[in-house]
């Protein structure tokens, strides 16, 4: 039980630091410079990017609390899914960095935190939880959650901008 809690803590802390790197190194500006690449930071979400990072940082905390309380028997599967999604995120940063021959904002924490902490979590999970089905779900989940988070954040930022003045 403590190992699972530690797994959640590292899977929450690593992306939080990763999100901070993306924010401080201005991922939207980098994204604009490489607008032809297939990634998820398009011009319409730039205004909500900070909010998207806040949501993306809080969401795993809420997920961990809900899963630990409401469905503890599924906790290992969720940890594995989340770990693989973070590995996919790290791989995406690496691929885009190599493809553009630049250091994409987030690459440092992707390589030095997301991938190692996720691999640690995977190594602590029972082997039956590391099934191919969970791995196959990780990338679509990462893509859907990323797009949904950015879209909601852009909508809220535009709403506040429209009615907040």
C-alpha positions in Angstrom: 0.0 0.0 0.0 2.8 2.4 0.8 4.6 1.5 -2.4 1.5 2.6 -4.3 1.3 5.8 -2.5 5.0 6.5 -3.3 4.2 5.6 -6.9 1.4 8.2 -7.0 3.7 10.8 -5.3 6.4 10.4 -7.9 3.9 10.3 -10.8 2.5 13.6 -9.5 5.7 15.4 -8.7 7.6 14.5 -11.9 4.9 15.9 -14.3 4.5 19.0 -12.0 8.2 19.8 -12.5 7.9 18.9 -16.2 4.9 21.3 -16.6 7.0 24.0 -14.8 9.8 23.5 -17.3 7.4 23.8 -20.2 6.0 27.0 -18.8 9.3 28.6 -17.9 10.9 27.7 -21.3 7.8 29.0 -23.2 6.5 25.9 -25.0 3.8 28.0 -26.9 6.6 30.2 -28.4 8.6 27.1 -29.4 5.4 25.5 -30.8 4.8 28.6 -33.0 8.3 28.3 -34.4 7.5 24.8 -35.5 3.8 25.1 -36.3 3.9 22.6 -39.1 4.8 19.8 -36.7 2.1 17.4 -35.4 1.8 18.5 -31.8 -1.0 19.8 -29.6 0.0 23.4 -28.8 -1.8 25.2 -31.6 -2.3 29.0 -31.8 -5.8 28.9 -30.5 -4.7 27.5 -27.1 -1.7 29.8 -26.4 -3.9 32.1 -24.3 -4.9 29.2 -22.1 -1.6 27.4 -21.9 -0.8 28.5 -18.3 -4.2 27.4 -17.2 -3.8 24.1 -19.1 -0.6 23.4 -17.1 -2.4 24.1 -13.9 -5.2 21.7 -14.8 -2.7 19.1 -16.0 -0.8 19.4 -12.6 -4.0 19.2 -10.5 -5.7 16.4 -12.5 -3.3 13.6 -11.4 -3.8 14.6 -7.7 -7.6 14.4 -8.1 -7.3 11.1 -10.0 -5.0 9.6 -7.3 -7.4 10.6 -4.5 -10.5 9.3 -6.3 -8.9 6.0 -7.4 -7.3 5.3 -4.0 -10.7 5.9 -2.3 -13.2 4.6 -4.8 -11.5 1.8 -6.6 -8.3 0.7 -4.8 -8.5 -2.7 -6.6 -7.8 -1.0 -9.9 -5.0 1.2 -8.6 -2.1 -0.8 -10.1 -3.7 -0.7 -13.5 -4.2 3.1 -13.3 -0.6 3.6 -12.1 0.7 1.5 -15.0 -1.5 3.5 -17.5 -0.3 6.8 -16.1 3.3 5.7 -16.1 3.1 4.6 -19.8 1.4 7.9 -20.7 4.3 9.8 -19.1 6.8 7.6 -21.0 4.9 8.4 -24.2 5.1 12.1 -23.4 8.8 11.8 -22.7 9.3 10.0 -26.0 7.3 12.7 -27.9 9.6 15.4 -26.5 12.6 13.4 -27.5 11.3 12.8 -31.1 10.4 16.4 -31.6 13.7 17.6 -30.2 15.6 15.3 -32.6 13.3 16.2 -35.5 13.8 19.9 -35.0 17.4 19.8 -33.8 16.3 22.0 -30.9 15.7 21.4 -27.2 11.9 21.4 -27.0 10.7 22.9 -23.8 10.2 20.0 -21.4 12.9 17.8 -22.8 15.1 17.9 -19.8 12.5 16.9 -17.3 11.0 14.4 -19.8 14.3 12.6 -20.0 15.6 13.0 -16.5 12.3 12.7 -14.5 9.2 11.5 -16.5 10.9 8.4 -18.0 12.9 7.3 -15.0 10.1 7.8 -12.5 7.7 6.0 -14.8 10.1 3.1 -15.3 10.5 2.9 -11.5 6.7 2.7 -11.0 6.4 0.0 -13.7 9.1 -2.0 -12.0 7.2 -2.0 -8.8 3.9 -3.2 -10.3 2.8 -6.8 -10.5 3.6 -8.4 -13.8 0.0 -9.1 -14.7 -0.7 -5.3 -14.4 1.8 -4.6 -17.2 -0.3 -6.1 -19.9 -0.2 -5.1 -23.5 -3.8 -3.7 -23.3 -2.8 -1.1 -20.7 0.2 -0.1 -22.8 -1.9 0.2 -25.9 -4.3 2.5 -24.0 -1.6 4.8 -22.7 -0.9 6.8 -25.9 -4.6 7.5 -26.8 -5.3 8.4 -23.2 -2.3 10.8 -23.2 -3.4 12.4 -26.5 -7.1 12.7 -25.4 -6.3 14.2 -22.0 -3.8 16.6 -23.5 -6.2 17.8 -26.2 -9.1 18.0 -23.7 -7.0 19.9 -21.1 -5.7 22.4 -23.7 -9.2 22.9 -25.2 -10.9 23.5 -21.8 -8.1 25.9 -20.8 -8.4 27.8 -24.0 -12.2 28.1 -23.6 -11.9 29.3 -20.0 -9.1 31.8 -20.9 -11.2 33.2 -23.8 -14.3 33.3 -21.5 -12.4 35.2 -18.8 -10.9 37.5 -21.4 -14.3 38.2 -23.0 -16.3 38.7 -19.8 -13.6 39.4 -17.2 -12.9 43.0 -18.4 
